[in-house]
Amino acid sequence: MYNILDLRSHSNPIKHFLIQFIVICSLVGCHYQRECLISGRTMGTSYHIKYNVGLFFDHQDLKNDMIQTLQDINHSMSTFDSKSEISIFNRTKDITRSLPISDHFFQVMTQAHKLFQITNGAWDGTVKPIVNLWGFGHTKHHLQKPNDSQIEQCLKQVGFQYIIITDHHLQKKVPNLELNLASIAKGFGVDQIAVVLEKHGIDDYLVEIGGEVFAKGKKTNGDPWRVGINRPEIDADVHDVYFAISLQDKAIATSGDYRNYFIDGKERYSHVIDPKTGRPVSNGIVSVSVISKNCTFADGLATALMVMGHESGIELVNGISDTECLMIQESATGFKLYYSDHFPRQ
């Protein structure tokens, strides 16, 4: 007879059963995939991360890495944080001083410089004084149209060309110049969360921060991830989908002017400011969605296209590899849709 507590014998049936059980559980854990969700608040908005993993995945370790990454980005580029790198840069008046910046900040500023150049200044991260003047800044005052003199004076403090970017250092050429990277930071956050997911060995996921999205791989059932573009109307619910597409190994970012505006007399003024004129755009474009390999780039470009309008905007995008866009213009008869050459149709 054998002792049921003695598992040393190779002929022991209990040991044989346990080994088989462990092997089966390991195989199931490796190959069975389930969709999981992590959500929360960051950058003044919400985030939702869906990802597919096996049974024995360490979710807490992943969540800790995500939270730390988002905290680092906020500490770098949040204008709401008086101790952030961007706030320190904005307060600095000494044009002879070169400020050291983190790798996150440097990566965003490198992308920002590229966007400023290819859009001929339609994207400009220094429009903060103008945005504040029109009442759309986070220190909001009574929304009203400023006079021409105020606008012209404010424009003297605007211009991304007045920033010197060297290896992990920033320097300004105009003392009162200020940065606001809100139109690009959420996209960067999406890209960095994707990096965290990859580090944890996850190949199928969808990352969304404030409506900006990156998707890789597929859902657990093998279908591609589906992403909806909100209906560009003032009273539209956030879940009111106007246009939906499948997305795989790419990012999509959307910019719109239909929620943040004010009316002065008979005129409607949106928060989308043309950096060259210092005035809200009036080209009728109410929504722009950009698909690209990089969400940071897509986020910033969507804002720039709002300023550029559909003719020059579509022409620009058609000349950029791995990038497509949908521009929606409001007219008296409804919406008009303008597509770049290879934007996916529904």
N, C-alpha and C positions, 0 to 999 in steps of 0.2 A: 504494500500500500504506500501511497505517497502522502506527504504532508501538504495540505492545501495552502499553507503559508510559504512553502518552499518553492520559489519561482526560478531557481537556478537550473533546474533540469530542462534540457531542450525538448524532452518528451512531455513536459508538463502541459496539459491541455489548457489550463487557466492562463498560463504565460502565453501560449500560442494565440488564444482568443484576444488577450489584451494587446498583443503586438498587432494583430489584424485590425483591431478597433482603432488603435492609434494611427495606423497607416491610412485607414479609410477616412478618419476625421481630418487628417492632414491633407489628403487629396481633395476632399470636399471643401476644406477651408481655402485651399489654393485656387480652385477652379470655380467655385460658386461665388457669384458677384451680386451684391445688393447695392441699391442706390441709397446714399446717405446725404444728409443735409446739415450744414452749419450756417447759422444766420446771426445777425447782430447789427450794431450801429457803428458807423465810422464816417469821418469827413462830413458830418452833418446830414448823413443819409443812411440808408440801410444796405446791407449786403447779404447775398445768398450764394452759398457754394454747394453745388451738388457733385458727388463723386461716387464712383463704383469701386468697391473693395471687397475682399474676402471676409470670412467670419471672424478671423482672429486679428484683425487690424487694430492698431493702437490709435483710436480716434482722439484721445486726450492730448497725446503728444503732437498730433497734427494741429489741433485747435490752438494749443499753446504757441506753436510756431506762427500760425496765422495772426493771432492777436498781437504777438510781439512785432511782426512785420508791419502791420497796420499802425501800431503805436509809433514805430520808428518813422514811418512816412508822415504821419501827422506832426510829429515833433520836428520834422524837417520842413514841411511846406504848409502848415496850417496858419493862416493869418489870424485865426481866433486865439492862438496860443502866443502870448507875448514873449515867451522864451524860445520859440521855434527859430530855426535858422533863417527862414524867410522874414520873420518879424525883425530879427536883429539886422538883417540886410536893409530892410525898409527904413529903420530908424537911423542907420548910419548916414551921416552927411559928408564925411571926409572922403573926397574923391581920390585921394592918394592912397587910401587903405585897401588892401586886397584881403578879403575875408576867406578863410578856409571853409569848405563845405563838405558834407558827407557824400558818400558815393551815390546814394539815392538822389540827392539834390543835383549832383553833377550829371547823372544820367538824364534827368528830366530837362535840365537846362541845355544839354546837348541836343535832345529832341526838339526843344523849343526853338533853338537857333535854326535848326533845319526847317521847321515849319514857317518861321518868320521869313526865311529866304525864299522857299519855293512858292509861298503865297503872296510874295511881294508886299509883305507887311499887313495882309488881311488878318493874320493871327499875330497878336502882339500882347505879350504877358505884362506890359507896363501900363495898360489902360486903367489901372485901379483909380487914379485921381479923377478921370473922366466919368467912370462908373459911379464913383461917390458923388460927383457933382450932379449927376442926373438922379441921384437918390436910390440907386440900385445896389449900393454897397451894403456890407453887413451892419454898418452903423447907419441905418436908414433914417432919413429925415423926410419931410413933406415932399412928395413927388411933384415936381413941376419943371417946366422947361427953363433952363438957365439962359441968360442972354449971350449974345455973340462975344462980347468982351470977356465974359467968364470962361467961355469955351476956349477962346484963343489963348488966354493966359494959362489955362490948364494944359493945353497941348504942348506947351514949352517943357513940361515935365514928363512927356510921353515919348517913347521911342526905344524899342529893343536894341537898336544899334548903339545905344548909349551904355550898354553893359559889356564889360570885358570878361570873357570866359576863358580861363586857362586851366591847367590841370588841377581840378578840385579846388579852385579859387574863383571868387567873383569880385568884381570891382565896378563901380558906377562912374560915369562921366558927368552926370547931372546930380547935384546934391539931393534934390527932392524926388528923384525917381523912385517908384515903388513897384514891386512885383505882386501879381496875383495869379497863381497857377491853377485856379479852380477849374479852368476849362481843359486841363490836361492831367491833373493829379489823380482823379478817379480812374482814368484809363491806366495810369502807371500803377496804381494800387491793384488793378485787375491783373496786370502783367506780373507783378511781384507775387501775388497769391498763386498764380500759375506756376511760378518757379518753385514755391514751397511745395505744391502738390507733386511736382515732378521729383523733387528731392525725396519725397516719401514714397516714391515708386508708383504713383497713381497715373494711369494713362488715359482714363476716360473721366472727363469732368466738365462742368460748366460753372464759370465764375461770373457773378454779376454784382457790381457796385454802383448804386444810383442809376441803373439803367444801362451802364456800359458793360459789355459782355465779351468773354473769351470762351470758346468751346473747343474741346479736343476729344477725339475718339467718338464713341457712340453711347447710347443709353444701354441699360442692361438687356433689353430685348433686341438689340442690334439696330434699332432705328437711329437716325441722326438726331442730334439735339435740335429743337425748334425754338426760334426766338421771335417774339412779336414786337412790332413797332407801334407805339401808341397812336391813337387817332389824334391828329393835331388840332383839337378844338378846345376852347376854354373850359367847357363843362364836361369834357370827356373824363371818364373814370380811368385810373391808372392801369386797370386791367382791360380797358377797351382797345382791342387789337385792330388796327387798320390794315396792317400788312404783316405777314408772317413768312419767315424763310427758314430753311435748314442751314445749320452752321457746323462746320467741322474743321478743326485746326486753324481757325481764324477768329478775329475779333470783329465786333460791330459796336459802334458808338453813335448816339443820336443827340442832336442839338435842336432846340426849338425855341420859339419866341411867344408861344400862345398862352403861357401861364404867368410870365413875369413882365408886366407892362403897366402903363398908366395912361389916362386920357386927359388931355388939357384942351378944353374947348371942344373942337370937333376932331382934333388930331389924336391918333393913338401912337404912343412911343414905347418901343420894346427895349428890353435890357441888352439887346445885341448892339454894341457900339462899333461903328467904323473907326478904327484907330487913326485914320488919316483926316477925317472931318471932325471927329469928336462928337458925332451925332448918331442917334439910332438909325439903323438901316431901314429903308422903306421900299425894298424890292419885291415884297409880297411873299418871300420864302418863309414858310412857317415851320418847316421841319427838314432836317438833313440827316441822313444815316450813311455812315461810311463803313465799309468792310475792308479790313486789311490784316496783315500778319501780326500787327503790333497794335495793342489797344491804346497805348499812349499816343501814338501817331494818329490813329483813327479818331480819338477823342478831340485832339486839337484841330485836326483837319475839318471835322464836322462844324466846329465853330467858325473857322475861316470861310468855309463855303457859304454859311449864312450871310456873311458880309459880302462875298464876291458876287452872289447871284448865280442863276442857272447857266447862263451862256459861258462865262469865263470859268465858272466852277466845273462844269462838265468837261470842258476842254482841258483843264488842268488835270483832273482825275484820269482821263483817258490817256494821259502821258505818263502816269505813274504805275509801275509794275505792281502786281499783286494787290491792287487797290480799286475798289468800285464804290459807287455812291447812288443813292436815291434822293432826289430833291423834290419837295412838295411845295407847290406855290398855290396860294389862295387867290381865287378870282371871283368875280361876280356870279359865275355859273357853277362854282364849286372848286374842287381841287384839281390842279394839273400836275401830273407826275413827269419828272425828267430823270432818265436813267443814264448812267455811264454805259459803255459798250457791253459789259459783261455782268452787270448786276443781275442776280437771279430773280426771275419773275416768279410769281406765286404759282 
